[in-house]
Amino acid sequence: MFIIIEMGLGENMALLKQKMTGLSVIAVLVVLTVFGAAMMGSVLGSKPKEIPVALVVLDQPAELPTGGALAAGMMIKEKLTSNPALPIAWEIVDSEERARAGMDGREFYGALVLPADLSSGLLSLASAEPQPASATILVNEGMNTQASTVVKQILDQAMRMVGLELSNQLLAQIGQQAGQIPVNAAQAMLTPLIVKEEIVHPAGTNNANGNAPGLLTQIMWIGSLVTAMTLFLAGQGAGTAGSGRWASVALQGAVGLAITGIASGFVVWMASSWYGMELASAGGTWMFLWLVAAAFFLLQSSLLNWIGMPAMALLVLLMFFSMPLLSMAPEFLSSATRDWIYSWTPLRFASGGLREVMYFGGWDAVGSSGTVLWSLAGGFLALLLLSGVKKSKSAKAGGSLAGGV
């Protein structure tokens, strides 16, 4: 019995002596490092910095009974813009209309509007009929839900602190002036500044908290990859059967574009009918999603036809490195991630273009993202067709050599 056990241990020890056993440990660590960097490295430790927000100061100074003037708007502006703890890049604009136009153009994640009667409203708190002053926070939800939520929280907190400071100053001034403060004035001074909030370009219902463009982009990348892979294998089989290589590649591209059109329409129908996703323009969303799917398919098919199966590893890595970034604003990313991945990944342009179509007015709102996707589709279509020409020439050269021999 001991002899049998020793023989069994000897056979198992032989497994441990194999080079592949040691390489498996290294392979696992390499895979975990790569995919850990893809899934965690880009997002863990991210924090907002220099988020562009518009500041509109329309306030007109109001004269104090004791002389001088109260310029609450300028005081608030100085406190906000001089606070280095706020991760906001303020841009002073001269009107609310300009701020709204900037949000329409995806320049600002939000805006703070201080109206012309801000100071006079604060001074009215000492009168028999106090009229609390007001300010407006505009939140550009469609641009990025995460960033707009952070902007809203920062502005809410900042305005609460400003309101508390204004309350203390006014109580001291009116107390020195009148000796006693009327009850209604004292009550109004507890909340001297009313902050109103308005959501601009809302994401709508069942839109994954505004992350639907990124979600649809991921779905279409996977769907296009399956289409590209199956048609590539079918093209390989057709080539083996003796059909022309260039004709096979051209047909592969045509069939793939048709399939992506059907697939993108199905995804839009599924999202709206099955899951109740609110779409301002279902037709526009479908057409742009078709462009996205076509660009993805042509990119993937080109790499498969030029490189072969090793291209799958590149495409999978590209997907895993890009997916965590689709729901994040670039102001939240590290400079390395923003420059080395976010700046060029095609999934980012697809998600950004879908966001423009879904939340900013359809095809008319599509900017540079659409241009990039059209360029990608055209460029990789040419590469796909060239792959057929190149391999056809190689095959002819091989046939000529064989005939000469």
PyMOL commands that set and color helices and strands:
alter all, ss='L'
color gray80, all
select helices_A, chain A and resi 2-16+19-41+72-81+96-104+118-126+145-178+183-190+208-210+212-240+245-274+282-307+310-325+330-332+335-342+346-359+362-365+368-404
alter helices_A, ss='H'
color red, helices_A
select strands_A, chain A and resi 51-57+62-63+69-70+88-93+110-114+133-140+193-200
alter strands_A, ss='S'
color yellow, strands_A
deselect
rebuild
show_as cartoon
